[in-house]
Amino acid sequence: MRTLKNLLLASVVGGATLGMSSCSENSENGNGGGGAGSQTIEATWSNYAGYTRVVSEVLERDAFSIYALWKGTNNLPADEVGRVEELEIPAMLADGYGNLFKKHQAGSTYPSAKVCLQTIIAASVDIATEVSEQKIAAPYNEKNVYGVESWYSFNSYTDYDDNIESIENAYLGGPEDNRDEATSLYAAVKAVNASLAEQVKSDIEASHQALKAAKEQGCFRDAVLAYANNNIKSPQVEQAITTIGTLSQSLDQLNGAVEAISETVADQVVTNYVDRTVIPTYTNLKNEAGKLVEAVSKYTQNPTQENLDAACQQWKQTRIPWERSEAFLFGPVADQQFDPHLDSWPLSQLNIKSILRGNFDWANEDGSSMGANTLGFHTLELLLFENGNPRQVKTFIKDGMVTIQ
């Protein structure tokens, strides 16, 4: 599901990606320190502000498109239907992808409710495996700090825990404040294999606790740096890798229980899943992304520390529903490549530098000429954060110029 992201991760060399620093707040290296080949980027405030605004707008447009595709034009208010038409969103269904999934008609991608359950399980297995093997184990075991996602904001462990939360919501019948466990995948499995149902539930909680224990030792990048520079291992990180890997395995075992679940019960689970987990999560993402555009616009029009702090806080708020959607990265988000567009990692240092030093008509720029690894959450994260905190306006902006380190 992460083809572009994985290819980028595999191709990290020297100056191809933006660098890193220690997670210590008093690090003098900035976002570009701590790794070979990193560069300092200087740009005009006008280019920086225009680029930052456009990245936030593209992110919001993608979030709206995913939401609209799952809902369908028949289920949107008139103003949102108008925006769908304006954006010319491809593969738009009147009843939405959500209803396509719920109806699971013969001859379609999902010919039965049980096939839908298998899809739900596969997506959960994928993200659990990715968190364990790619997001944590790969950078840690390879001592590769370039592979640590969300290093600018020090948000890595929060991202990973929200990924586990996405599995929990998919399995237990929705986010905790909107949950219907009676028609959840957990309840359906419990009726045919109670021990397996409880094992998966227990493994989800164990994964949360393992990440909490790792986070209490400091940020993930520090753990990778300690191992890379001083050969100091982190038992907590290694336990998280093992625990989440175990979750992936137990989730995969759910496939064996699907055949014993009746089509009627499976149908109820699928409806619950779409109505209580997928649609609400994407609705939340759409709403938070709208607030992010407003916060970034306010900051770029009036670059005070207060406005930058607010934009950074809203970036974190918007990140939550995105990470909590990663247990259902199928359908429009995969088919139309929204995932790499929103969440590519690592970023392209050379391309970002080229954009920041380019000659753009920012008033009319829509981001369509920019590659996925120069857009999305992590580009905005780079532009707003340094060493885990909002950039300091007094030192970041001088004489109409900005310096990104």
Stockholm file with secondary structure:
# STOCKHOLM 1.0

chainA/1-405         MRTLKNLLLASVVGGATLGMSSCSENSENGNGGGGAGSQTIEATWSNYAGYTRVVSEVLERDAFSIYALWKGTNNLPADEVGRVEELEIPAMLADGYGNLFKKHQAGSTYPSAKVCLQTIIAASVDIATEVSEQKIAAPYNEKNVYGVESWYSFNSYTDYDDNIESIENAYLGGPEDNRDEATSLYAAVKAVNASLAEQVKSDIEASHQALKAAKEQGCFRDAVLAYANNNIKSPQVEQAITTIGTLSQSLDQLNGAVEAISETVADQVVTNYVDRTVIPTYTNLKNEAGKLVEAVSKYTQNPTQENLDAACQQWKQTRIPWERSEAFLFGPVADQQFDPHLDSWPLSQLNIKSILRGNFDWANEDGSSMGANTLGFHTLELLLFENGNPRQVKTFIKDGMVTIQ
#=GR chainA/1-405 SS CCHHHHHHHHTCCGGGSCCCCCSSTTCSSCTTCSSTTCCCEEEEHHHHHHHHHHHHHHHHHHHHHHHHHHHCGGGSCHHHHHHHHHHTCTTCCSSHHHHHHHHCCTTSSCCSHHHHHHHHHHHHHHHHHIIIIIIIIHHHHTTCGGGCTTTTTTCHHHHHHHHHHHHHHHHHTSCGGGCCGGGSHHHHHHHHCHHHHHHHHHHHHHHHHHHHHHHTTCCHHHHHHHHHHHCCCCHHHHHHHHHHHHHHHHHHHTHHHHTTSCHHHHHHHHHHIIIIIIHHHHHHHHHHHHHHHHHHHHHHHSCCHHHHHHHHHHHHHHHHHHHTTGGGCCTHHHHTTHHHHHHCSSCCHHHHHHHHTSCCCTTTCCSTTSCGGGSHHHHHHHHHEETTEECCHHHHEETTEEEEC
#=GC SS_cons         CCHHHHHHHHTCCGGGSCCCCCSSTTCSSCTTCSSTTCCCEEEEHHHHHHHHHHHHHHHHHHHHHHHHHHHCGGGSCHHHHHHHHHHTCTTCCSSHHHHHHHHCCTTSSCCSHHHHHHHHHHHHHHHHHIIIIIIIIHHHHTTCGGGCTTTTTTCHHHHHHHHHHHHHHHHHTSCGGGCCGGGSHHHHHHHHCHHHHHHHHHHHHHHHHHHHHHHTTCCHHHHHHHHHHHCCCCHHHHHHHHHHHHHHHHHHHTHHHHTTSCHHHHHHHHHHIIIIIIHHHHHHHHHHHHHHHHHHHHHHHSCCHHHHHHHHHHHHHHHHHHHTTGGGCCTHHHHTTHHHHHHCSSCCHHHHHHHHTSCCCTTTCCSTTSCGGGSHHHHHHHHHEETTEECCHHHHEETTEEEEC
//
